[in-house]
């Protein structure tokens, strides 16, 4: 199974949607909460080039946010990334 990491903060409706989506799909994932951690938030933004949360990584590669995750699922590409 792939390693899935999600950087999130509170409040974040798209983070919540991504968590529910992954749970419903039966995917194990790690959540790194960046609430009240602006330096860490900026560091991951600089590292990935992604400026909003959630920042979803699969096996160390940036997937994007919730809508990107959902698009991969809709295109039938997500399962291949999760093996």
C-alpha positions, 0 to 999 in steps of 0.5 A: 500500500502506498504511503499517503500523507495529507497536510491540513489545518483547521478549519479547512472544509476541503481537508475534511472532504479529503479525509472522508473520501480517503476513509470511505475508500479504505485508504490508510493515511497520515495527517500532519496538522499545520494549524498554528504552525505558520513556519511549517506551513510555509516550508511545505508550500515552498517545498511542494509549490502548492499554496493551499491545503490540503496538500496531499502526497502519495509516495512522496509525490504531490497529488494536489488538493481534494479536487485533484484527488477526486479528479484522479478517482473520477479518471480511474487513475487513483487506484494505480497510485495507491498500490 
